[in-house]
Amino acid sequence: MTTSTQSTSDHNAMKAQDTGNPAHTEEPVDSPPILEDDGMNINEIGAAVELREQQLDGKTMNGDEPPPLPYSAFKRWQIWVIVYLTSIAALFSPLSANIYFPAIPVIAVAFNKPVELINVTVTVNMILQGVSPMVWGSLGDWKRCGRRPIYLSCLTLLCLSCVGLALTPTTDYWLLVLLRCVQAAGSASTVAISAGTIMDIAAPSERGTMLAMSSLGSFVAPCIGPVIGGLLAGNLGWRSIFWFLCIASGVVALIEAIFLPETLRSITGDGSVPAQRWNRPLVPVLLSGVKDEGRAPEEPRGRNNPIEILKSFRNVDLCLILWTNAVPYSIMYGIMTTMSPTFLAVMPSLTEIDLGLCYLSIGAGGIAGALGSGKLVDWDFRRAKAAALRKQGLRDVDAAEKAVDTRGPWKYEGIESIERTRLRLSPIYWTLYVVMIVGYGWAAQQRVHIACLLVLQFLIMFQVTAIFTVNQTLLMDLFPGRGASVTASNNLVRCLTGAVLVSIVDYIINGVGVGWTFTILGGWCMLTYPLVMLEMTWGKKWREGRAEREQLEQEQRAQRVQ
């Protein structure tokens, strides 16, 4: 009788544990979820996590700790190949814009138009680069579409628009402007979709490095674009620029069609759920070893359309981060657009090819910044997480081991404020950036040797990349599942702000000189930095309020469906 009673008691205890009885279920260490619905939790960081994922992170009935599920089903080498493929695709957004600069005087002569009118094609290109990702980015986050079709559509549109530009009659200036808009609509969105892809496959502790690597092409293009454009326009004519872009984008589109898999988590989950038949790569080498374990795709976070992207600007923390991204980017773009007259004032003997080669310092700074800042962001995140866990009483060895755990609700374990954790190195980045901006302006004003200016450009681009990587990584943390849409919003603010600054920077230089111009711009940065401090202080409160609002909207939509 005693044995039977004991057995019954054990059975009931095991059953209570299986049914998730709070008295027998171990809660995650970071904090309990703040919101809950049927099958989904909103954890402290504001990210939706499936309940079954939380349960798997608990202990088994035998008391053993089960191995945590990996964030992505892709193998390590497959993840990095996807990162490189997306980086190549994202290259065309800045490349198509910067390769055009050296050909502007030649095109002005060919169309018999003043340079100011040809510069209109640059302005409309920047505007479309900001606006078009709102459409493509929302489609890339839509579970009935996904990332892969948008990559192929954008690259195909870019390829076809370049054919039209290469064949444009010199008597049809309006057609040149129109096709430059179409070209931007095709090329600009690859950056936003690339960031969304990284969000799909990269765990939080690795997201900084992979985002930096994915954006590497965006930093290389501004330096190699003018060099390629100058060589092509000088030797083969301005039309050869567009034939080059046509061939390059066509080849990349073919490679993406053959190898790139779908990664959107509302379609493929962690990568193990097969995508629609029409949305699979022709040669699924990057899906080899990825097994379909019958797991369901993740539920999309909210609706994805251009209107929803505009609605995202009601989030105060998003607006602050986007603006603190746009200001340094705009100043950097101002340096690039005024580079030729600034360097010619210092050394009038420079040729067009020489000026094109000077852009290499900016590209080198972008590459170094992408490689260095990405690893620094990930290292600092793990260090902050380990320190938080040690404060909770964990041993150093255990804290260091858990610091690299990025699965389920444990990925932010111990992190009280992700905003403060991600931005805590920002005072160093912004201080160095302001000092370098002001120093660059006065060095140019005093007409020091261009070697000094090139070194300063390298360091400035390094700091811009570091600021961008930190902010972009934080955006991915705050808006899970909406990487492409958030990056589209980021692109919109950056491009529009940059277009405004580029249109007035020459007037400021003519009025007060190069030194005072960049002193003013440095002061603009100083006035912007308090917004970063505001996000560090109040970001957690805004994030929790957004999670509650989104949960309420989800419940209201469910009631309307019923």
MOGI-V87402 format. One record per residue. N is the residue number from 1. SS is DSSP state (A for helix, B for strand, O for the rest). PHI is phi as a letter, one per 40 degrees, with the letter a starting at -180 (999 if undefined). PSI is psi in whole degrees, -180 to 180 (none if undefined). Layout:
# MOGI-V87402
{{N,SS,PHI,PSI} {N,SS,PHI,PSI}}
This chain:
# MOGI-V87402
{{1,O,999,-40} {2,A,c,-42} {3,A,c,-42} {4,A,c,-41} {5,A,c,-44} {6,A,d,-44} {7,A,c,-43} {8,A,c,-40} {9,A,c,-44} {10,A,c,-42} {11,A,c,-43} {12,A,c,-37} {13,A,c,-42} {14,A,c,-40} {15,A,c,-40} {16,A,c,-38} {17,A,c,-41} {18,A,c,-35} {19,O,c,6} {20,O,g,28} {21,O,d,126} {22,O,d,-24} {23,O,c,-17} {24,O,b,-1} {25,O,b,130} {26,O,c,124} {27,O,c,153} {28,O,d,150} {29,O,c,-30} {30,O,c,-56} {31,O,a,157} {32,O,c,155} {33,O,d,145} {34,O,c,-21} {35,B,b,158} {36,B,a,143} {37,B,a,-165} {38,O,c,97} {39,O,g,-3} {40,B,b,145} {41,B,b,149} {42,B,b,110} {43,O,c,-176} {44,O,c,-29} {45,O,c,-6} {46,O,g,12} {47,O,b,138} {48,B,c,133} {49,B,b,134} {50,B,c,141} {51,A,c,-37} {52,A,c,-26} {53,A,c,-36} {54,A,c,-40} {55,A,c,-35} {56,A,c,-23} {57,O,c,-9} {58,O,c,-176} {59,B,c,155} {60,O,c,176} {61,O,c,-26} {62,O,c,-1} {63,O,g,2} {64,O,c,150} {65,B,c,114} {66,O,c,154} {67,O,c,133} {68,O,c,148} {69,O,c,138} {70,O,c,152} {71,O,c,-35} {72,O,b,143} {73,O,c,-11} {74,O,c,147} {75,O,c,166} {76,A,c,-46} {77,A,c,-31} {78,A,c,-40} {79,A,c,-45} {80,A,c,-33} {81,A,c,-41} {82,A,c,-41} {83,A,d,-44} {84,A,c,-39} {85,A,c,-42} {86,A,c,-34} {87,A,c,-40} {88,A,c,-42} {89,A,c,-40} {90,A,c,-14} {91,A,c,-30} {92,A,c,-21} {93,A,c,-57} {94,A,c,-28} {95,A,c,-45} {96,A,c,-26} {97,A,c,-44} {98,A,c,-27} {99,O,c,-17} {100,O,c,-26} {101,A,d,-49} {102,A,c,-20} {103,A,c,-3} {104,A,d,-48} {105,A,c,-39} {106,A,c,-42} {107,A,c,-37} {108,A,c,-41} {109,A,c,-43} {110,A,c,-40} {111,A,c,-3} {112,O,f,46} {113,O,b,152} {114,O,c,157} {115,A,c,-32} {116,A,c,-38} {117,A,c,-36} {118,A,c,-32} {119,A,c,-21} {120,A,c,-34} {121,A,c,-27} {122,A,c,-43} {123,A,c,-48} {124,A,c,-31} {125,A,c,-44} {126,A,c,-39} {127,A,c,-46} {128,A,c,-31} {129,A,c,-29} {130,A,c,-35} {131,A,c,-44} {132,A,c,-35} {133,A,c,-18} {134,A,c,-37} {135,A,c,-54} {136,A,c,-39} {137,A,c,-41} {138,A,c,-37} {139,A,c,-36} {140,A,c,-24} {141,O,c,-2} {142,O,c,130} {143,O,c,-16} {144,O,c,-1} {145,O,b,-77} {146,O,h,-178} {147,A,c,-46} {148,A,d,-48} {149,A,c,-31} {150,A,c,-41} {151,A,d,-51} {152,A,c,-40} {153,A,c,-45} {154,A,c,-47} {155,A,c,-36} {156,A,c,-43} {157,A,c,-41} {158,A,c,-45} {159,A,c,-46} {160,A,c,-39} {161,A,c,-35} {162,A,c,-34} {163,A,c,-45} {164,A,c,-42} {165,A,c,-40} {166,A,c,-25} {167,O,b,6} {168,O,c,126} {169,O,c,144} {170,O,c,-6} {171,O,c,-7} {172,O,b,78} {173,A,c,-38} {174,A,c,-34} {175,A,c,-35} {176,A,c,-45} {177,A,c,-45} {178,A,c,-47} {179,A,c,-27} {180,A,c,-34} {181,A,c,-45} {182,A,c,-40} {183,A,c,-44} {184,A,c,-38} {185,A,c,-32} {186,A,c,-35} {187,A,c,-33} {188,O,c,-33} {189,A,c,-14} {190,A,c,-28} {191,A,c,-46} {192,A,c,-44} {193,A,c,-35} {194,A,c,-44} {195,A,c,-38} {196,A,c,-38} {197,A,c,-41} {198,A,c,-39} {199,A,c,-34} {200,A,c,-39} {201,A,b,-15} {202,O,b,129} {203,O,c,155} {204,A,d,-38} {205,A,c,-13} {206,A,b,-2} {207,A,c,-36} {208,A,c,-46} {209,A,c,-45} {210,A,c,-35} {211,A,c,-40} {212,A,c,-42} {213,A,c,-38} {214,A,c,-34} {215,O,c,3} {216,A,d,-42} {217,A,c,-33} {218,A,c,-25} {219,A,c,-25} {220,A,c,-39} {221,A,d,-42} {222,A,c,-21} {223,A,c,-38} {224,A,c,-23} {225,A,d,-54} {226,A,c,-34} {227,A,c,-49} {228,A,c,-44} {229,A,c,-41} {230,A,c,-42} {231,A,c,-43} {232,A,c,-47} {233,A,c,-36} {234,A,c,-29} {235,A,b,-34} {236,A,b,-2} {237,O,g,161} {238,O,c,-28} {239,A,c,-27} {240,A,c,-23} {241,A,c,-45} {242,A,c,-31} {243,A,c,-38} {244,A,c,-48} {245,A,c,-37} {246,A,c,-49} {247,A,c,-45} {248,A,c,-47} {249,A,c,-35} {250,A,c,-42} {251,A,c,-44} {252,A,c,-39} {253,A,c,-40} {254,A,c,-43} {255,A,c,-43} {256,A,c,-40} {257,A,c,-35} {258,A,c,-42} {259,A,b,-32} {260,O,c,123} {261,O,c,164} {262,O,c,139} {263,O,b,-8} {264,O,d,125} {265,A,c,-22} {266,A,c,-5} {267,A,b,-49} {268,A,b,3} {269,O,g,-128} {270,O,c,9} {271,O,h,-11} {272,O,c,-16} {273,O,c,124} {274,O,c,138} {275,O,c,175} {276,O,d,153} {277,A,d,-39} {278,A,c,-10} {279,A,b,31} {280,O,b,150} {281,O,c,151} {282,O,c,-37} {283,O,b,100} {284,O,c,47} {285,A,c,-30} {286,A,c,0} {287,A,b,4} {288,O,c,131} {289,O,g,-6} {290,O,c,109} {291,O,c,142} {292,O,c,106} {293,O,c,15} {294,O,g,15} {295,O,c,146} {296,O,c,150} {297,O,c,159} {298,O,c,150} {299,O,c,138} {300,O,c,146} {301,O,c,94} {302,O,g,-178} {303,O,c,153} {304,O,b,107} {305,O,a,167} {306,A,d,-34} {307,A,c,-39} {308,A,c,-34} {309,A,c,-42} {310,A,c,-38} {311,A,c,-25} {312,A,c,-20} {313,A,c,-5} {314,A,c,-12} {315,O,c,116} {316,A,c,-43} {317,A,c,-37} {318,A,c,-45} {319,A,c,-40} {320,A,c,-46} {321,A,c,-42} {322,A,c,-40} {323,A,c,-39} {324,A,c,-15} {325,A,c,-40} {326,A,c,-36} {327,A,c,-54} {328,A,c,-38} {329,A,c,-44} {330,A,c,-41} {331,A,c,-40} {332,A,c,-41} {333,A,c,-34} {334,A,c,-38} {335,A,c,-42} {336,A,c,-41} {337,A,c,-26} {338,O,c,7} {339,A,c,-45} {340,A,c,-55} {341,A,c,-33} {342,A,c,-46} {343,A,c,-35} {344,A,c,-32} {345,A,c,-32} {346,A,c,-43} {347,O,b,90} {348,O,c,-16} {349,O,c,-2} {350,O,c,136} {351,O,c,175} {352,A,c,-39} {353,A,c,-39} {354,A,c,-44} {355,A,c,-39} {356,A,c,-41} {357,A,c,-26} {358,A,c,-22} {359,O,c,-14} {360,A,c,-31} {361,A,c,-37} {362,A,c,-44} {363,A,c,-40} {364,A,c,-39} {365,A,c,-38} {366,A,c,-42} {367,A,c,-47} {368,A,c,-40} {369,A,c,-41} {370,A,c,-43} {371,A,c,-44} {372,A,c,-48} {373,A,c,-35} {374,A,c,-47} {375,A,c,-35} {376,A,c,-40} {377,A,c,-46} {378,A,c,-42} {379,A,c,-43} {380,A,c,-35} {381,A,c,-47} {382,A,c,-38} {383,A,c,-43} {384,A,c,-39} {385,A,c,-42} {386,A,c,-41} {387,A,c,-40} {388,A,c,-39} {389,A,c,-36} {390,A,c,-35} {391,A,c,-26} {392,O,c,0} {393,O,h,2} {394,O,c,149} {395,O,c,161} {396,A,d,-41} {397,A,c,-45} {398,A,c,-40} {399,A,c,-42} {400,A,c,-35} {401,A,c,-43} {402,A,c,-21} {403,O,c,-24} {404,O,c,3} {405,O,c,120} {406,O,b,30} {407,O,b,140} {408,A,f,-146} {409,A,c,-5} {410,A,c,-6} {411,O,c,-27} {412,O,b,24} {413,O,d,129} {414,O,g,-15} {415,O,c,112} {416,O,c,-41} {417,O,b,111} {418,A,c,-29} {419,A,c,-48} {420,A,c,-36} {421,A,c,-46} {422,A,c,-33} {423,A,c,4} {424,O,c,-19} {425,O,c,-2} {426,A,c,-33} {427,A,d,-37} {428,A,c,-47} {429,A,c,-46} {430,A,c,-38} {431,A,c,-49} {432,A,c,-38} {433,A,c,-46} {434,A,c,-44} {435,A,c,-43} {436,A,c,-38} {437,A,c,-49} {438,A,c,-42} {439,A,c,-39} {440,A,c,-43} {441,A,c,-45} {442,A,c,-28} {443,A,c,-41} {444,A,c,-37} {445,A,c,-39} {446,O,c,-1} {447,O,f,50} {448,O,c,173} {449,O,c,145} {450,A,c,-19} {451,A,c,-39} {452,A,c,-42} {453,A,c,-38} {454,A,c,-39} {455,A,c,-42} {456,A,c,-39} {457,A,c,-40} {458,A,d,-48} {459,A,c,-38} {460,A,c,-45} {461,A,c,-35} {462,A,d,-46} {463,A,c,-38} {464,A,d,-44} {465,A,c,-40} {466,A,c,-45} {467,A,c,-44} {468,A,c,-44} {469,A,c,-43} {470,A,c,-49} {471,A,c,-42} {472,A,c,-39} {473,A,c,-41} {474,A,c,-40} {475,A,c,-39} {476,A,c,-33} {477,A,c,-39} {478,A,c,-25} {479,O,b,68} {480,O,c,142} {481,O,g,-3} {482,O,b,37} {483,A,c,-45} {484,A,c,-41} {485,A,c,-43} {486,A,c,-41} {487,A,c,-33} {488,A,c,-41} {489,A,c,-42} {490,A,c,-44} {491,A,c,-40} {492,A,c,-49} {493,A,c,-43} {494,A,c,-47} {495,A,c,-41} {496,A,c,-41} {497,A,c,-42} {498,A,c,-39} {499,A,c,-39} {500,A,c,-46} {501,A,c,-42} {502,A,c,-34} {503,A,c,-18} {504,A,b,-11} {505,A,c,-36} {506,A,c,-37} {507,A,c,-38} {508,A,c,-43} {509,A,c,-43} {510,A,c,-28} {511,A,c,-44} {512,A,b,-6} {513,O,g,164} {514,A,c,-42} {515,A,c,-52} {516,A,c,-30} {517,A,d,-50} {518,A,c,-19} {519,A,c,-42} {520,A,c,-43} {521,A,c,-36} {522,A,c,-39} {523,A,c,-34} {524,A,c,-41} {525,A,c,-41} {526,A,c,-37} {527,A,c,-23} {528,A,c,-32} {529,A,d,-34} {530,A,d,-24} {531,A,c,-33} {532,A,c,-44} {533,A,c,-36} {534,A,c,-41} {535,A,c,-40} {536,A,c,-34} {537,A,c,-46} {538,A,b,-1} {539,A,d,-40} {540,A,c,-42} {541,A,c,-43} {542,A,c,-38} {543,A,c,-45} {544,A,c,-37} {545,A,c,-37} {546,A,c,-40} {547,A,c,-41} {548,A,c,-41} {549,A,c,-42} {550,A,c,-36} {551,A,c,-41} {552,A,c,-42} {553,A,c,-38} {554,A,c,-40} {555,A,c,-39} {556,A,c,-39} {557,A,c,-38} {558,A,c,-37} {559,A,c,-37} {560,A,c,-35} {561,A,c,-39} {562,O,c,none}}
